[in-house]
Amino acid sequence: MSFSEVYLLWSESVALSAVIWSVIIMVLTYLARDPMHKMIEAVAAGIRSACQQTSESLMGAEKKLLDRNSEVLIAAGREASEHLIEREFSRINKIVEMDLSEYPTLHRKISDVVTRIDEDYKQSAEVPPEAPGWAKAVEAVAKIPTSKSDPMVGQILDSIRGSMEKNHEKTLVVYRESSRERHMLLKRMLPSWRAMNNDLKEVDLHVNALMERSRIVDTQMAEYEKIVNETDSAKKTLSSSSLTQFFVAGFVLAIAIGGAVINFNLIARPMAEMVGGSGLLMGYKTASIAALVIILVEVAMGLFLMESLRITRLFPVIGSMKDIMRVRMIWITFSILLTLASVEAGLAYMREVLAQDDAALRASLVGNAGAIIGVSERWITTAAQMGMGFILPFALVFVAIPLESFVHSSRTILGILAAGTLRTMAFFFSVLANTSHYTGSMLTSIYDLFIFIPLWIESTVRGSGKSAKEKTKFNSLHTQSTKEVL
Amino acid sequence: MMRKLILTAIVVTLLAGCSSKEELPHTRGVYMLLDTSGTYTEELVKAQHIINYTLAKLSPGDTFAIARVDTASFSEKDIVAKVTFDDRPSAANRQKRQFREKVDHFVKEVKPSSYTDISGGMLQAIEYLNEAGVGKKTILIFSDLKEELKKGYVRDIPLQVGGYEVVALNVTKLRSDNVDPREYMDRLQMWEQRVQSGEGSWRVINDLERLDSVISD
């Protein structure tokens, strides 16, 4: 039975059939109104409840993730801060060990200088011995005026004056000698003063350096306290620091990848001389894979070297090794790197030789001999390629530092991204729950709108029945009250 | 830790040392037929340019062979020079130089043949390239495509050139072609049909300035 046959079941007229079918559907829909309303409400409520629960659980997961992120951030910050404080204390220890261990010697040196200066000072303060006491008596006699009548007395007195003057000159010479010695002593004191001044300046420098370190430690301790107390400002600072580290490390890694690509191109072609130029491995040229493996081994060796030097802390096993093993590891990784760098330099040389051979062959085959570079200029490119081949492996060693920062900051960034995704999903489900609720109400109203004619008839019939009942009730009440009055 | 390092070194060495030899789908094989009949030998200088160009384009691991087309070409004796280039680029370059010397010597010493057995040469080329096990197979026919067989030679054999690219180079017009160009067209069409019925692809390149499309990198 086709649709048109069913449609025209009641009448041949399309319009009449439409009316009949509409009436039938409307009546059936009216009869099914209550169960349909219940079904729509149940479905809407079910979807709303499921979405709300999903949204709540996502919010819960997001909160847990945020807490975990915060824990990780705080732990990382705490570790970094502890490391910094530890390093500062180590520096202070070194200052104390190196500089202040010399303090007793310095003290003794300064004491010696002070004692020497003191002695010199005392010596310089000594007064030269005075002329004997009887000289005054002789001087008085010598000053007696000479009598012209008695030449004998005059001679005696002249003799006395002469001896007095000689005595005075001798005393003056002694005094001058003494002064000279004092000056000499004072002059000798000068370097001692200078030495002491320098020693004191040195002490001042050491003490100031120590004070500076202690101030840095104070600042870092304050930050550490903030981190330990898990303050919001500490979290914000750590989060922002992580983001900065992530982008900076990513940028440096991109540069390192560029270097690795150049390195790859430098050794891939000559590698064909070692492993063959036509073989394939996993769909790629064996020579290319071998070149890639060499570069990756160099990066791995660089990581181990940095780890052994305790510059990075990606592998706790290496960091916790005994010092003797660590030193061995440093030498082994360095030797491998040196070997690989030498191999790369050799390959770079080979590359140049091959390039020249290819150019010569092409020129001889195609007849373009002028395209070959002159012999005198060749050494420049050869030397440059060899230099790059030797240096790039060592440059790649330092990839370990940004890599560590990148890995550590990635944890925070991924956590933030995951939390953001969870929050967005929770919001989406919340919106879906509300949409479901209002869609249910809307569908109920639309359903009623479709059957508005039977509903209107129902309300009219109910209204007339209700008014008749109320009228009967009123009449009976009125009769009863009249009777009571009477 | 030391054991791990040694193990890593061994793995790296093995990885660097192993290369697949049995399957070479990326290698190319080129077989070139040189028509030495009559006055066409004068065109062989052009063929030298094509050979040099092809040598410059081929890489280590590729195969290249040159064979003359004479009275009876279905023979290894007609192969003038053949080589499968070494894996190492430097050795491959040496081989290319030696190959060129052989070709130069051949072009100098070549004597015209009485008949032109192109079909025999094609059959020989198919056999050789199938045996070489190369990935991409190309047959270059440097000829005017005018086949002249000695009495008694049977060459109406279907060419099994599925996966082959057959390129006719420098198909010169004969005096009779100038009188009636249909002869030339019929000749080209006949070869095209033979190749395509053998599931091969067919091309004609007369302008030797467009050789770059013959051997792609």
Interface residues (C-beta under 8 A of the other chain):
Chain A: R269 A272 E273 M274 V275 G276 G277 S278 G279 L280 L281 T286 I289 A290 V293 I294 V297 A300 V317 I318 M321 M325 M329 I332 V353 L354 D357 D358 L361 R362 S364 L365 V366 G367
Chain B: M1 L5 T8 V12 L15 A16 G17 C18 S19 S20 K21 E23 L24 H26 T27 N52 Y53 L55 A56 S59 P60 G61 D62 D87 R88 P89 S90 A92 N93 K96 R97 R100
